[in-house]
Amino acid sequence: MHILPGDFGDPRIIALLSTHLARARAQTAAGSAHALDLSGLQAPDIRFWALWQEEELLGLGALRRLPDRHGEVKSMHIAEPFRGRGAGSAMLAHIIAAARSDGLARLSLETGSWDYFLPARRLYARHGFVECAPFGDYAPDPNSVFMTLDLRKA
């Protein structure tokens, strides 16, 4: 597996991102989906990567820089056939390393509270993330779970 900056012109990346958005939105109550689309991932405060095995796209992930040395995991998604094989851990470890390299002190995320998102919450917990209060522009939402990792301790 190798991780490279994501190419927004690659149709494989566009297709996997579309799948991610469709599934996340289908599994989240209206108004509670926060996954970024293609244009949102191209914002200047976001770094975006693709996870590959040879020429096969395994997954996507992004890091958004927030104020006060804080970062956010955004739009992380592993293609269905590659789940449970270490691809999610590889992408998350890459995002955590990038956040540290950027000098961030904290890395947080928002994910769904529904059962569909349970494997993701377990993955984040295995990497040291703990539940926290909403951060940034998020408001309390029963359909969301907020998690954070103190990069100075982890």
Beta strands, then each sheet from edge to edge (+ up, - down):
strand 1: 2-5
strand 2: 46-53
strand 3: 56-66
strand 4: 70-78
strand 5: 106-112
strand 6: 130-131
strand 7: 144-150
sheet 1: 1+ 2- 3+ 4- 5- 7+ 6-
end
